[in-house]
Amino acid sequence: MTMHRAKGTEFSRVLLFGVTQGAIPGPVQDETYSQDALAEALLRERSLLYVAATRARDELAVSWSGQASDFL
């Protein structure tokens, strides 16, 4: 299930895998966004990760390889 589809649901256990820098937040080209648009895009990514993590009722596990996302 994607993080987008998880909105409004709840699970006993949630595993978030691949929470690495470059994946979450996704790649953003600085030159294609104004500062305001870039800040808004990063806020949406952070909020989406928060929604995914808070779907866990009892247990949450997060994995990554290399550099973990700055959002953790």
mmCIF file as Biopython writes it, N, C-alpha, C and O atoms, coordinates in Angstrom:
data_model
#
loop_
_atom_site.group_PDB
_atom_site.id
_atom_site.type_symbol
_atom_site.label_atom_id
_atom_site.label_alt_id
_atom_site.label_comp_id
_atom_site.label_asym_id
_atom_site.label_entity_id
_atom_site.label_seq_id
_atom_site.pdbx_PDB_ins_code
_atom_site.Cartn_x
_atom_site.Cartn_y
_atom_site.Cartn_z
_atom_site.occupancy
_atom_site.B_iso_or_equiv
_atom_site.auth_seq_id
_atom_site.auth_asym_id
_atom_site.pdbx_PDB_model_num
ATOM 1   N N  . MET A ? 1  ? 0.850  -1.166 0.000   1.0 0.0 1  A 1 
ATOM 2   C CA . MET A ? 1  ? 0.000  0.000  0.000   1.0 0.0 1  A 1 
ATOM 3   C C  . MET A ? 1  ? 0.899  1.234  0.000   1.0 0.0 1  A 1 
ATOM 4   O O  . MET A ? 1  ? 1.919  1.271  0.688   1.0 0.0 1  A 1 
ATOM 5   N N  . THR A ? 2  ? 0.520  2.215  -0.758  1.0 0.0 2  A 1 
ATOM 6   C CA . THR A ? 2  ? 1.290  3.456  -0.783  1.0 0.0 2  A 1 
ATOM 7   C C  . THR A ? 2  ? 0.935  4.330  0.419   1.0 0.0 2  A 1 
ATOM 8   O O  . THR A ? 2  ? -0.091 4.128  1.068   1.0 0.0 2  A 1 
ATOM 9   N N  . MET A ? 3  ? 1.791  5.294  0.700   1.0 0.0 3  A 1 
ATOM 10  C CA . MET A ? 3  ? 1.505  6.220  1.798   1.0 0.0 3  A 1 
ATOM 11  C C  . MET A ? 3  ? 0.241  7.018  1.504   1.0 0.0 3  A 1 
ATOM 12  O O  . MET A ? 3  ? -0.516 7.336  2.421   1.0 0.0 3  A 1 
ATOM 13  N N  . HIS A ? 4  ? 0.004  7.343  0.239   1.0 0.0 4  A 1 
ATOM 14  C CA . HIS A ? 4  ? -1.200 8.098  -0.115  1.0 0.0 4  A 1 
ATOM 15  C C  . HIS A ? 4  ? -2.463 7.287  0.167   1.0 0.0 4  A 1 
ATOM 16  O O  . HIS A ? 4  ? -3.451 7.831  0.661   1.0 0.0 4  A 1 
ATOM 17  N N  . ARG A ? 5  ? -2.435 6.008  -0.139  1.0 0.0 5  A 1 
ATOM 18  C CA . ARG A ? 5  ? -3.617 5.164  0.072   1.0 0.0 5  A 1 
ATOM 19  C C  . ARG A ? 5  ? -3.854 4.860  1.539   1.0 0.0 5  A 1 
ATOM 20  O O  . ARG A ? 5  ? -4.955 4.451  1.908   1.0 0.0 5  A 1 
ATOM 21  N N  . ALA A ? 6  ? -2.856 5.047  2.381   1.0 0.0 6  A 1 
ATOM 22  C CA . ALA A ? 6  ? -2.985 4.733  3.802   1.0 0.0 6  A 1 
ATOM 23  C C  . ALA A ? 6  ? -3.781 5.777  4.571   1.0 0.0 6  A 1 
ATOM 24  O O  . ALA A ? 6  ? -4.178 5.536  5.711   1.0 0.0 6  A 1 
ATOM 25  N N  . LYS A ? 7  ? -4.015 6.921  3.970   1.0 0.0 7  A 1 
ATOM 26  C CA . LYS A ? 7  ? -4.752 7.986  4.662   1.0 0.0 7  A 1 
ATOM 27  C C  . LYS A ? 7  ? -6.115 7.471  5.110   1.0 0.0 7  A 1 
ATOM 28  O O  . LYS A ? 7  ? -6.837 6.835  4.343   1.0 0.0 7  A 1 
ATOM 29  N N  . GLY A ? 8  ? -6.452 7.756  6.362   1.0 0.0 8  A 1 
ATOM 30  C CA . GLY A ? 8  ? -7.750 7.373  6.892   1.0 0.0 8  A 1 
ATOM 31  C C  . GLY A ? 8  ? -7.842 5.944  7.375   1.0 0.0 8  A 1 
ATOM 32  O O  . GLY A ? 8  ? -8.912 5.509  7.801   1.0 0.0 8  A 1 
ATOM 33  N N  . THR A ? 9  ? -6.746 5.198  7.321   1.0 0.0 9  A 1 
ATOM 34  C CA . THR A ? 9  ? -6.756 3.808  7.774   1.0 0.0 9  A 1 
ATOM 35  C C  . THR A ? 9  ? -5.948 3.674  9.056   1.0 0.0 9  A 1 
ATOM 36  O O  . THR A ? 9  ? -5.261 4.607  9.472   1.0 0.0 9  A 1 
ATOM 37  N N  . GLU A ? 10 ? -6.038 2.499  9.678   1.0 0.0 10 A 1 
ATOM 38  C CA . GLU A ? 10 ? -5.252 2.217  10.875  1.0 0.0 10 A 1 
ATOM 39  C C  . GLU A ? 10 ? -4.870 0.743  10.846  1.0 0.0 10 A 1 
ATOM 40  O O  . GLU A ? 10 ? -5.654 -0.106 10.424  1.0 0.0 10 A 1 
ATOM 41  N N  . PHE A ? 11 ? -3.664 0.454  11.298  1.0 0.0 11 A 1 
ATOM 42  C CA . PHE A ? 11 ? -3.159 -0.912 11.310  1.0 0.0 11 A 1 
ATOM 43  C C  . PHE A ? 11 ? -2.467 -1.176 12.636  1.0 0.0 11 A 1 
ATOM 44  O O  . PHE A ? 11 ? -1.949 -0.257 13.271  1.0 0.0 11 A 1 
ATOM 45  N N  . SER A ? 12 ? -2.460 -2.421 13.045  1.0 0.0 12 A 1 
ATOM 46  C CA . SER A ? 12 ? -1.761 -2.789 14.271  1.0 0.0 12 A 1 
ATOM 47  C C  . SER A ? 12 ? -0.267 -2.512 14.125  1.0 0.0 12 A 1 
ATOM 48  O O  . SER A ? 12 ? 0.361  -1.947 15.021  1.0 0.0 12 A 1 
ATOM 49  N N  . ARG A ? 13 ? 0.290  -2.915 12.987  1.0 0.0 13 A 1 
ATOM 50  C CA . ARG A ? 13 ? 1.721  -2.725 12.733  1.0 0.0 13 A 1 
ATOM 51  C C  . ARG A ? 13 ? 1.918  -2.063 11.376  1.0 0.0 13 A 1 
ATOM 52  O O  . ARG A ? 13 ? 1.203  -2.350 10.416  1.0 0.0 13 A 1 
ATOM 53  N N  . VAL A ? 14 ? 2.890  -1.182 11.320  1.0 0.0 14 A 1 
ATOM 54  C CA . VAL A ? 14 ? 3.234  -0.517 10.061  1.0 0.0 14 A 1 
ATOM 55  C C  . VAL A ? 14 ? 4.740  -0.597 9.878   1.0 0.0 14 A 1 
ATOM 56  O O  . VAL A ? 14 ? 5.501  -0.329 10.807  1.0 0.0 14 A 1 
ATOM 57  N N  . LEU A ? 15 ? 5.163  -0.964 8.685   1.0 0.0 15 A 1 
ATOM 58  C CA . LEU A ? 15 ? 6.575  -0.973 8.315   1.0 0.0 15 A 1 
ATOM 59  C C  . LEU A ? 15 ? 6.762  0.041  7.196   1.0 0.0 15 A 1 
ATOM 60  O O  . LEU A ? 15 ? 6.154  -0.074 6.132   1.0 0.0 15 A 1 
ATOM 61  N N  . LEU A ? 16 ? 7.598  1.021  7.444   1.0 0.0 16 A 1 
ATOM 62  C CA . LEU A ? 16 ? 7.972  1.994  6.417   1.0 0.0 16 A 1 
ATOM 63  C C  . LEU A ? 16 ? 9.393  1.651  5.993   1.0 0.0 16 A 1 
ATOM 64  O O  . LEU A ? 16 ? 10.321 1.750  6.796   1.0 0.0 16 A 1 
ATOM 65  N N  . PHE A ? 17 ? 9.567  1.257  4.758   1.0 0.0 17 A 1 
ATOM 66  C CA . PHE A ? 17 ? 10.910 0.887  4.311   1.0 0.0 17 A 1 
ATOM 67  C C  . PHE A ? 17 ? 11.384 1.818  3.208   1.0 0.0 17 A 1 
ATOM 68  O O  . PHE A ? 17 ? 10.589 2.398  2.469   1.0 0.0 17 A 1 
ATOM 69  N N  . GLY A ? 18 ? 12.686 1.941  3.118   1.0 0.0 18 A 1 
ATOM 70  C CA . GLY A ? 18 ? 13.287 2.801  2.102   1.0 0.0 18 A 1 
ATOM 71  C C  . GLY A ? 18 ? 13.160 4.286  2.407   1.0 0.0 18 A 1 
ATOM 72  O O  . GLY A ? 18 ? 13.085 5.108  1.495   1.0 0.0 18 A 1 
ATOM 73  N N  . VAL A ? 19 ? 13.137 4.628  3.693   1.0 0.0 19 A 1 
ATOM 74  C CA . VAL A ? 19 ? 12.986 6.035  4.085   1.0 0.0 19 A 1 
ATOM 75  C C  . VAL A ? 19 ? 14.375 6.682  4.065   1.0 0.0 19 A 1 
ATOM 76  O O  . VAL A ? 19 ? 14.936 7.031  5.103   1.0 0.0 19 A 1 
ATOM 77  N N  . THR A ? 20 ? 14.902 6.827  2.859   1.0 0.0 20 A 1 
ATOM 78  C CA . THR A ? 20 ? 16.247 7.360  2.668   1.0 0.0 20 A 1 
ATOM 79  C C  . THR A ? 20 ? 16.197 8.779  2.121   1.0 0.0 20 A 1 
ATOM 80  O O  . THR A ? 20 ? 15.202 9.208  1.536   1.0 0.0 20 A 1 
ATOM 81  N N  . GLN A ? 21 ? 17.285 9.486  2.324   1.0 0.0 21 A 1 
ATOM 82  C CA . GLN A ? 21 ? 17.426 10.818 1.737   1.0 0.0 21 A 1 
ATOM 83  C C  . GLN A ? 21 ? 17.386 10.656 0.226   1.0 0.0 21 A 1 
ATOM 84  O O  . GLN A ? 21 ? 18.068 9.784  -0.312  1.0 0.0 21 A 1 
ATOM 85  N N  . GLY A ? 22 ? 16.628 11.449 -0.454  1.0 0.0 22 A 1 
ATOM 86  C CA . GLY A ? 22 ? 16.483 11.339 -1.903  1.0 0.0 22 A 1 
ATOM 87  C C  . GLY A ? 22 ? 15.224 10.597 -2.304  1.0 0.0 22 A 1 
ATOM 88  O O  . GLY A ? 22 ? 14.701 10.804 -3.399  1.0 0.0 22 A 1 
ATOM 89  N N  . ALA A ? 23 ? 14.727 9.724  -1.419  1.0 0.0 23 A 1 
ATOM 90  C CA . ALA A ? 23 ? 13.451 9.051  -1.674  1.0 0.0 23 A 1 
ATOM 91  C C  . ALA A ? 23 ? 12.334 9.784  -0.944  1.0 0.0 23 A 1 
ATOM 92  O O  . ALA A ? 23 ? 11.253 10.004 -1.491  1.0 0.0 23 A 1 
ATOM 93  N N  . ILE A ? 24 ? 12.612 10.153 0.291   1.0 0.0 24 A 1 
ATOM 94  C CA . ILE A ? 24 ? 11.668 10.930 1.108   1.0 0.0 24 A 1 
ATOM 95  C C  . ILE A ? 24 ? 12.465 12.019 1.794   1.0 0.0 24 A 1 
ATOM 96  O O  . ILE A ? 24 ? 13.185 11.695 2.738   1.0 0.0 24 A 1 
ATOM 97  N N  . PRO A ? 25 ? 12.403 13.221 1.422   1.0 0.0 25 A 1 
ATOM 98  C CA . PRO A ? 25 ? 11.557 13.749 0.358   1.0 0.0 25 A 1 
ATOM 99  C C  . PRO A ? 25 ? 12.068 13.337 -1.011  1.0 0.0 25 A 1 
ATOM 100 O O  . PRO A ? 25 ? 13.260 13.085 -1.190  1.0 0.0 25 A 1 
ATOM 101 N N  . GLY A ? 26 ? 11.178 13.272 -1.956  1.0 0.0 26 A 1 
ATOM 102 C CA . GLY A ? 26 ? 11.559 12.941 -3.320  1.0 0.0 26 A 1 
ATOM 103 C C  . GLY A ? 26 ? 12.475 13.998 -3.902  1.0 0.0 26 A 1 
ATOM 104 O O  . GLY A ? 26 ? 12.600 15.089 -3.345  1.0 0.0 26 A 1 
ATOM 105 N N  . PRO A ? 27 ? 13.109 13.690 -5.007  1.0 0.0 27 A 1 
ATOM 106 C CA . PRO A ? 27 ? 14.014 14.664 -5.621  1.0 0.0 27 A 1 
ATOM 107 C C  . PRO A ? 27 ? 13.259 15.917 -6.055  1.0 0.0 27 A 1 
ATOM 108 O O  . PRO A ? 27 ? 12.226 15.840 -6.721  1.0 0.0 27 A 1 
ATOM 109 N N  . VAL A ? 28 ? 13.783 17.041 -5.673  1.0 0.0 28 A 1 
ATOM 110 C CA . VAL A ? 28 ? 13.173 18.328 -6.008  1.0 0.0 28 A 1 
ATOM 111 C C  . VAL A ? 28 ? 14.238 19.182 -6.675  1.0 0.0 28 A 1 
ATOM 112 O O  . VAL A ? 28 ? 15.335 19.354 -6.143  1.0 0.0 28 A 1 
ATOM 113 N N  . GLN A ? 29 ? 13.908 19.707 -7.830  1.0 0.0 29 A 1 
ATOM 114 C CA . GLN A ? 29 ? 14.842 20.573 -8.545  1.0 0.0 29 A 1 
ATOM 115 C C  . GLN A ? 29 ? 14.672 21.999 -8.046  1.0 0.0 29 A 1 
ATOM 116 O O  . GLN A ? 29 ? 13.617 22.603 -8.241  1.0 0.0 29 A 1 
ATOM 117 N N  . ASP A ? 30 ? 15.696 22.539 -7.406  1.0 0.0 30 A 1 
ATOM 118 C CA . ASP A ? 30 ? 15.610 23.888 -6.847  1.0 0.0 30 A 1 
ATOM 119 C C  . ASP A ? 30 ? 15.266 24.941 -7.891  1.0 0.0 30 A 1 
ATOM 120 O O  . ASP A ? 30 ? 14.538 25.890 -7.598  1.0 0.0 30 A 1 
ATOM 121 N N  . GLU A ? 31 ? 15.783 24.783 -9.108  1.0 0.0 31 A 1 
ATOM 122 C CA . GLU A ? 31 ? 15.557 25.818 -10.110 1.0 0.0 31 A 1 
ATOM 123 C C  . GLU A ? 31 ? 14.136 25.787 -10.679 1.0 0.0 31 A 1 
ATOM 124 O O  . GLU A ? 31 ? 13.720 26.750 -11.322 1.0 0.0 31 A 1 
ATOM 125 N N  . THR A ? 32 ? 13.393 24.719 -10.460 1.0 0.0 32 A 1 
ATOM 126 C CA . THR A ? 32 ? 12.031 24.648 -10.990 1.0 0.0 32 A 1 
ATOM 127 C C  . THR A ? 32 ? 10.998 25.170 -10.001 1.0 0.0 32 A 1 
ATOM 128 O O  . THR A ? 32 ? 9.830  25.326 -10.358 1.0 0.0 32 A 1 
ATOM 129 N N  . TYR A ? 33 ? 11.403 25.441 -8.777  1.0 0.0 33 A 1 
ATOM 130 C CA . TYR A ? 33 ? 10.483 25.900 -7.742  1.0 0.0 33 A 1 
ATOM 131 C C  . TYR A ? 33 ? 10.921 27.259 -7.203  1.0 0.0 33 A 1 
ATOM 132 O O  . TYR A ? 33 ? 12.115 27.526 -7.066  1.0 0.0 33 A 1 
ATOM 133 N N  . SER A ? 34 ? 9.961  28.101 -6.903  1.0 0.0 34 A 1 
ATOM 134 C CA . SER A ? 34 ? 10.268 29.303 -6.130  1.0 0.0 34 A 1 
ATOM 135 C C  . SER A ? 34 ? 10.517 28.841 -4.699  1.0 0.0 34 A 1 
ATOM 136 O O  . SER A ? 34 ? 10.220 27.694 -4.363  1.0 0.0 34 A 1 
ATOM 137 N N  . GLN A ? 35 ? 11.045 29.695 -3.871  1.0 0.0 35 A 1 
ATOM 138 C CA . GLN A ? 35 ? 11.307 29.328 -2.470  1.0 0.0 35 A 1 
ATOM 139 C C  . GLN A ? 35 ? 10.018 28.913 -1.765  1.0 0.0 35 A 1 
ATOM 140 O O  . GLN A ? 35 ? 10.011 27.951 -0.997  1.0 0.0 35 A 1 
ATOM 141 N N  . ASP A ? 36 ? 8.928  29.638 -2.025  1.0 0.0 36 A 1 
ATOM 142 C CA . ASP A ? 36 ? 7.643  29.307 -1.405  1.0 0.0 36 A 1 
ATOM 143 C C  . ASP A ? 36 ? 7.124  27.956 -1.883  1.0 0.0 36 A 1 
ATOM 144 O O  . ASP A ? 36 ? 6.637  27.154 -1.087  1.0 0.0 36 A 1 
ATOM 145 N N  . ALA A ? 37 ? 7.230  27.710 -3.185  1.0 0.0 37 A 1 
ATOM 146 C CA . ALA A ? 37 ? 6.762  26.443 -3.740  1.0 0.0 37 A 1 
ATOM 147 C C  . ALA A ? 37 ? 7.610  25.282 -3.234  1.0 0.0 37 A 1 
ATOM 148 O O  . ALA A ? 37 ? 7.082  24.205 -2.958  1.0 0.0 37 A 1 
ATOM 149 N N  . LEU A ? 38 ? 8.916  25.491 -3.110  1.0 0.0 38 A 1 
ATOM 150 C CA . LEU A ? 38 ? 9.801  24.458 -2.579  1.0 0.0 38 A 1 
ATOM 151 C C  . LEU A ? 38 ? 9.441  24.143 -1.130  1.0 0.0 38 A 1 
ATOM 152 O O  . LEU A ? 38 ? 9.357  22.974 -0.753  1.0 0.0 38 A 1 
ATOM 153 N N  . ALA A ? 39 ? 9.229  25.166 -0.325  1.0 0.0 39 A 1 
ATOM 154 C CA . ALA A ? 39 ? 8.851  24.958 1.075   1.0 0.0 39 A 1 
ATOM 155 C C  . ALA A ? 39 ? 7.526  24.215 1.172   1.0 0.0 39 A 1 
ATOM 156 O O  . ALA A ? 39 ? 7.363  23.350 2.033   1.0 0.0 39 A 1 
ATOM 157 N N  . GLU A ? 40 ? 6.586  24.542 0.306   1.0 0.0 40 A 1 
ATOM 158 C CA . GLU A ? 40 ? 5.283  23.873 0.306   1.0 0.0 40 A 1 
ATOM 159 C C  . GLU A ? 40 ? 5.414  22.407 -0.104  1.0 0.0 40 A 1 
ATOM 160 O O  . GLU A ? 40 ? 4.779  21.537 0.492   1.0 0.0 40 A 1 
ATOM 161 N N  . ALA A ? 41 ? 6.235  22.131 -1.117  1.0 0.0 41 A 1 
ATOM 162 C CA . ALA A ? 41 ? 6.448  20.755 -1.567  1.0 0.0 41 A 1 
ATOM 163 C C  . ALA A ? 41 ? 7.088  19.920 -0.461  1.0 0.0 41 A 1 
ATOM 164 O O  . ALA A ? 41 ? 6.695  18.773 -0.247  1.0 0.0 41 A 1 
ATOM 165 N N  . LEU A ? 42 ? 8.060  20.480 0.237   1.0 0.0 42 A 1 
ATOM 166 C CA . LEU A ? 42 ? 8.706  19.757 1.333   1.0 0.0 42 A 1 
ATOM 167 C C  . LEU A ? 42 ? 7.744  19.541 2.491   1.0 0.0 42 A 1 
ATOM 168 O O  . LEU A ? 42 ? 7.788  18.495 3.140   1.0 0.0 42 A 1 
ATOM 169 N N  . LEU A ? 43 ? 6.886  20.498 2.760   1.0 0.0 43 A 1 
ATOM 170 C CA . LEU A ? 43 ? 5.882  20.338 3.809   1.0 0.0 43 A 1 
ATOM 171 C C  . LEU A ? 43 ? 4.909  19.215 3.462   1.0 0.0 43 A 1 
ATOM 172 O O  . LEU A ? 43 ? 4.540  18.430 4.335   1.0 0.0 43 A 1 
ATOM 173 N N  . ARG A ? 44 ? 4.493  19.129 2.208   1.0 0.0 44 A 1 
ATOM 174 C CA . ARG A ? 44 ? 3.602  18.036 1.780   1.0 0.0 44 A 1 
ATOM 175 C C  . ARG A ? 44 ? 4.279  16.687 1.961   1.0 0.0 44 A 1 
ATOM 176 O O  . ARG A ? 44 ? 3.646  15.738 2.422   1.0 0.0 44 A 1 
ATOM 177 N N  . GLU A ? 45 ? 5.566  16.585 1.604   1.0 0.0 45 A 1 
ATOM 178 C CA . GLU A ? 45 ? 6.302  15.329 1.771   1.0 0.0 45 A 1 
ATOM 179 C C  . GLU A ? 45 ? 6.415  14.957 3.250   1.0 0.0 45 A 1 
ATOM 180 O O  . GLU A ? 45 ? 6.210  13.800 3.619   1.0 0.0 45 A 1 
ATOM 181 N N  . ARG A ? 46 ? 6.737  15.924 4.086   1.0 0.0 46 A 1 
ATOM 182 C CA . ARG A ? 46 ? 6.856  15.684 5.527   1.0 0.0 46 A 1 
ATOM 183 C C  . ARG A ? 46 ? 5.507  15.252 6.106   1.0 0.0 46 A 1 
ATOM 184 O O  . ARG A ? 46 ? 5.443  14.334 6.924   1.0 0.0 46 A 1 
ATOM 185 N N  . SER A ? 47 ? 4.451  15.905 5.687   1.0 0.0 47 A 1 
ATOM 186 C CA . SER A ? 47 ? 3.109  15.577 6.172   1.0 0.0 47 A 1 
ATOM 187 C C  . SER A ? 47 ? 2.697  14.178 5.743   1.0 0.0 47 A 1 
ATOM 188 O O  . SER A ? 47 ? 2.070  13.453 6.515   1.0 0.0 47 A 1 
ATOM 189 N N  . LEU A ? 48 ? 3.041  13.793 4.528   1.0 0.0 48 A 1 
ATOM 190 C CA . LEU A ? 48 ? 2.719  12.461 4.037   1.0 0.0 48 A 1 
ATOM 191 C C  . LEU A ? 48 ? 3.435  11.389 4.855   1.0 0.0 48 A 1 
ATOM 192 O O  . LEU A ? 48 ? 2.834  10.370 5.195   1.0 0.0 48 A 1 
ATOM 193 N N  . LEU A ? 49 ? 4.703  11.604 5.171   1.0 0.0 49 A 1 
ATOM 194 C CA . LEU A ? 49 ? 5.434  10.653 6.005   1.0 0.0 49 A 1 
ATOM 195 C C  . LEU A ? 49 ? 4.807  10.579 7.391   1.0 0.0 49 A 1 
ATOM 196 O O  . LEU A ? 49 ? 4.700  9.493  7.962   1.0 0.0 49 A 1 
ATOM 197 N N  . TYR A ? 50 ? 4.396  11.705 7.934   1.0 0.0 50 A 1 
ATOM 198 C CA . TYR A ? 50 ? 3.730  11.734 9.241   1.0 0.0 50 A 1 
ATOM 199 C C  . TYR A ? 50 ? 2.440  10.915 9.203   1.0 0.0 50 A 1 
ATOM 200 O O  . TYR A ? 50 ? 2.177  10.121 10.107  1.0 0.0 50 A 1 
ATOM 201 N N  . VAL A ? 51 ? 1.647  11.107 8.170   1.0 0.0 51 A 1 
ATOM 202 C CA . VAL A ? 51 ? 0.403  10.345 8.035   1.0 0.0 51 A 1 
ATOM 203 C C  . VAL A ? 51 ? 0.707  8.853  7.991   1.0 0.0 51 A 1 
ATOM 204 O O  . VAL A ? 51 ? 0.053  8.069  8.677   1.0 0.0 51 A 1 
ATOM 205 N N  . ALA A ? 52 ? 1.689  8.456  7.193   1.0 0.0 52 A 1 
ATOM 206 C CA . ALA A ? 52 ? 2.031  7.037  7.084   1.0 0.0 52 A 1 
ATOM 207 C C  . ALA A ? 52 ? 2.483  6.472  8.424   1.0 0.0 52 A 1 
ATOM 208 O O  . ALA A ? 52 ? 2.080  5.372  8.802   1.0 0.0 52 A 1 
ATOM 209 N N  . ALA A ? 53 ? 3.312  7.212  9.138   1.0 0.0 53 A 1 
ATOM 210 C CA . ALA A ? 53 ? 3.835  6.726  10.421  1.0 0.0 53 A 1 
ATOM 211 C C  . ALA A ? 53 ? 2.746  6.640  11.481  1.0 0.0 53 A 1 
ATOM 212 O O  . ALA A ? 53 ? 2.807  5.774  12.354  1.0 0.0 53 A 1 
ATOM 213 N N  . THR A ? 54 ? 1.775  7.502  11.423  1.0 0.0 54 A 1 
ATOM 214 C CA . THR A ? 54 ? 0.735  7.512  12.456  1.0 0.0 54 A 1 
ATOM 215 C C  . THR A ? 54 ? -0.411 6.557  12.150  1.0 0.0 54 A 1 
ATOM 216 O O  . THR A ? 54 ? -1.414 6.559  12.863  1.0 0.0 54 A 1 
ATOM 217 N N  . ARG A ? 55 ? -0.286 5.745  11.110  1.0 0.0 55 A 1 
ATOM 218 C CA . ARG A ? 55 ? -1.286 4.710  10.843  1.0 0.0 55 A 1 
ATOM 219 C C  . ARG A ? 55 ? -1.097 3.525  11.775  1.0 0.0 55 A 1 
ATOM 220 O O  . ARG A ? 55 ? -1.994 2.693  11.907  1.0 0.0 55 A 1 
ATOM 221 N N  . ALA A ? 56 ? 0.067  3.437  12.428  1.0 0.0 56 A 1 
ATOM 222 C CA . ALA A ? 56 ? 0.375  2.318  13.323  1.0 0.0 56 A 1 
ATOM 223 C C  . ALA A ? 56 ? -0.300 2.513  14.669  1.0 0.0 56 A 1 
ATOM 224 O O  . ALA A ? 56 ? -0.129 3.543  15.320  1.0 0.0 56 A 1 
ATOM 225 N N  . ARG A ? 57 ? -1.071 1.511  15.077  1.0 0.0 57 A 1 
ATOM 226 C CA . ARG A ? 57 ? -1.724 1.560  16.378  1.0 0.0 57 A 1 
ATOM 227 C C  . ARG A ? 57 ? -0.791 1.044  17.471  1.0 0.0 57 A 1 
ATOM 228 O O  . ARG A ? 57 ? -0.723 1.629  18.552  1.0 0.0 57 A 1 
ATOM 229 N N  . ASP A ? 58 ? -0.063 -0.057 17.197  1.0 0.0 58 A 1 
ATOM 230 C CA . ASP A ? 58 ? 0.753  -0.705 18.226  1.0 0.0 58 A 1 
ATOM 231 C C  . ASP A ? 58 ? 2.251  -0.667 17.954  1.0 0.0 58 A 1 
ATOM 232 O O  . ASP A ? 58 ? 3.046  -0.516 18.882  1.0 0.0 58 A 1 
ATOM 233 N N  . GLU A ? 59 ? 2.635  -0.801 16.711  1.0 0.0 59 A 1 
ATOM 234 C CA . GLU A ? 59 ? 4.062  -0.945 16.415  1.0 0.0 59 A 1 
ATOM 235 C C  . GLU A ? 59 ? 4.406  -0.288 15.077  1.0 0.0 59 A 1 
ATOM 236 O O  . GLU A ? 59 ? 3.707  -0.473 14.080  1.0 0.0 59 A 1 
ATOM 237 N N  . LEU A ? 60 ? 5.492  0.480  15.076  1.0 0.0 60 A 1 
ATOM 238 C CA . LEU A ? 60 ? 5.995  1.125  13.864  1.0 0.0 60 A 1 
ATOM 239 C C  . LEU A ? 60 ? 7.456  0.754  13.698  1.0 0.0 60 A 1 
ATOM 240 O O  . LEU A ? 60 ? 8.244  0.881  14.635  1.0 0.0 60 A 1 
ATOM 241 N N  . ALA A ? 61 ? 7.818  0.297  12.510  1.0 0.0 61 A 1 
ATOM 242 C CA . ALA A ? 61 ? 9.216  0.013  12.181  1.0 0.0 61 A 1 
ATOM 243 C C  . ALA A ? 61 ? 9.572  0.827  10.941  1.0 0.0 61 A 1 
ATOM 244 O O  . ALA A ? 61 ? 8.801  0.890  9.983   1.0 0.0 61 A 1 
ATOM 245 N N  . VAL A ? 62 ? 10.740 1.444  10.971  1.0 0.0 62 A 1 
ATOM 246 C CA . VAL A ? 62 ? 11.206 2.267  9.854   1.0 0.0 62 A 1 
ATOM 247 C C  . VAL A ? 62 ? 12.586 1.770  9.455   1.0 0.0 62 A 1 
ATOM 248 O O  . VAL A ? 62 ? 13.453 1.579  10.308  1.0 0.0 62 A 1 
ATOM 249 N N  . SER A ? 63 ? 12.790 1.560  8.165   1.0 0.0 63 A 1 
ATOM 250 C CA . SER A ? 63 ? 14.105 1.108  7.706   1.0 0.0 63 A 1 
ATOM 251 C C  . SER A ? 63 ? 14.613 2.016  6.594   1.0 0.0 63 A 1 
ATOM 252 O O  . SER A ? 63 ? 13.845 2.698  5.915   1.0 0.0 63 A 1 
ATOM 253 N N  . TRP A ? 64 ? 15.921 2.003  6.434   1.0 0.0 64 A 1 
ATOM 254 C CA . TRP A ? 64 ? 16.587 2.751  5.374   1.0 0.0 64 A 1 
ATOM 255 C C  . TRP A ? 64 ? 17.954 2.138  5.176   1.0 0.0 64 A 1 
ATOM 256 O O  . TRP A ? 64 ? 18.443 1.403  6.034   1.0 0.0 64 A 1 
ATOM 257 N N  . SER A ? 65 ? 18.566 2.436  4.057   1.0 0.0 65 A 1 
ATOM 258 C CA . SER A ? 65 ? 19.961 2.062  3.839   1.0 0.0 65 A 1 
ATOM 259 C C  . SER A ? 65 ? 20.682 3.319  3.390   1.0 0.0 65 A 1 
ATOM 260 O O  . SER A ? 65 ? 20.092 4.187  2.745   1.0 0.0 65 A 1 
ATOM 261 N N  . GLY A ? 66 ? 21.939 3.413  3.726   1.0 0.0 66 A 1 
ATOM 262 C CA . GLY A ? 66 ? 22.662 4.641  3.425   1.0 0.0 66 A 1 
ATOM 263 C C  . GLY A ? 66 ? 22.238 5.734  4.382   1.0 0.0 66 A 1 
ATOM 264 O O  . GLY A ? 66 ? 22.193 5.523  5.594   1.0 0.0 66 A 1 
ATOM 265 N N  . GLN A ? 67 ? 21.931 6.894  3.846   1.0 0.0 67 A 1 
ATOM 266 C CA . GLN A ? 67 ? 21.563 8.045  4.678   1.0 0.0 67 A 1 
ATOM 267 C C  . GLN A ? 67 ? 20.054 8.084  4.887   1.0 0.0 67 A 1 
ATOM 268 O O  . GLN A ? 67 ? 19.281 8.096  3.930   1.0 0.0 67 A 1 
ATOM 269 N N  . ALA A ? 68 ? 19.652 8.103  6.148   1.0 0.0 68 A 1 
ATOM 270 C CA . ALA A ? 68 ? 18.228 8.199  6.479   1.0 0.0 68 A 1 
ATOM 271 C C  . ALA A ? 68 ? 17.689 9.563  6.063   1.0 0.0 68 A 1 
ATOM 272 O O  . ALA A ? 68 ? 18.431 10.542 5.987   1.0 0.0 68 A 1 
ATOM 273 N N  . SER A ? 69 ? 16.412 9.609  5.801   1.0 0.0 69 A 1 
ATOM 274 C CA . SER A ? 69 ? 15.757 10.872 5.453   1.0 0.0 69 A 1 
ATOM 275 C C  . SER A ? 69 ? 15.935 11.889 6.568   1.0 0.0 69 A 1 
ATOM 276 O O  . SER A ? 69 ? 15.914 11.534 7.747   1.0 0.0 69 A 1 
ATOM 277 N N  . ASP A ? 70 ? 16.109 13.132 6.204   1.0 0.0 70 A 1 
ATOM 278 C CA . ASP A ? 70 ? 16.179 14.210 7.195   1.0 0.0 70 A 1 
ATOM 279 C C  . ASP A ? 70 ? 14.865 14.369 7.946   1.0 0.0 70 A 1 
ATOM 280 O O  . ASP A ? 70 ? 14.830 15.005 8.999   1.0 0.0 70 A 1 
ATOM 281 N N  . PHE A ? 71 ? 13.791 13.803 7.422   1.0 0.0 71 A 1 
ATOM 282 C CA . PHE A ? 71 ? 12.487 13.910 8.067   1.0 0.0 71 A 1 
ATOM 283 C C  . PHE A ? 71 ? 12.343 12.984 9.268   1.0 0.0 71 A 1 
ATOM 284 O O  . PHE A ? 71 ? 11.371 13.092 10.016  1.0 0.0 71 A 1 
ATOM 285 N N  . LEU A ? 72 ? 13.292 12.079 9.464   1.0 0.0 72 A 1 
ATOM 286 C CA . LEU A ? 72 ? 13.209 11.173 10.626  1.0 0.0 72 A 1 
ATOM 287 C C  . LEU A ? 72 ? 13.791 11.823 11.850  1.0 0.0 72 A 1 
ATOM 288 O O  . LEU A ? 72 ? 13.809 11.217 12.921  1.0 0.0 72 A 1 
#
